Structure formats: structure tokens, C-alpha cells
Amino acid sequence: MRISKDIETPLNELAEKLDRSKSYLINQAIKDYLARQAMADSRWQDTLAALKSVEDNRLVEGDKAFQWMESWGSENEGSPPKV
């Protein structure tokens, strides 16, 4: 793997500071990046599903949603409003 010169010095310093290999740090960084990308993709899929529900006119009135949220944590916690 090629590492640009502007990253190599800080990477070496961090590896030494943490007593870890550069390979370990690079693998951790890639793992974290892939996890963030998977989360972003999941959020995008949720957004597309939400937009589709709006297109299909499957909506909940705002006051009903707020009423339900205000009941959270109380003894009389309500059920989610029906679409």
C-alpha cells in the first residue's frame, strides 16, 4: 500500500506512541471507514424508504406524532400513531 508522504510521518509517530504497527493502525482506519460508509448507506436507504412513503401518501399527522412522543417515559405511554 502506498502512503503519501504527508501521512507517513504522523502515522509513524502515532504507531510509536501507541506501541502498535503501522499496519494495525491502517487496518483500524479502514475498518472504521467501512463501518461509517455502511452506516451512511443505511441512512440513505432509510431516506429513500421515507420518501417513498410520502409519495404513497402514508403519512402521520404531526400533532399525533408529537402527542405520542410526549407520552414517552410516562405511565400512560401511548402506542405509535397508525399510518
ZINORSUL-V975774 format. One record per run of one state. SS is the DSSP state (H for helix, E for strand, C for the rest). FROM is the first residue (numbers start at 1). TO is the last residue. If there is no record, write none. Layout:
ss;from;to
SS;FROM;TO
SS;FROM;TO
This chain:
ss;from;to
C;1;4
H;5;18
C;19;21
H;22;55
C;56;61
H;62;70
C;71;83
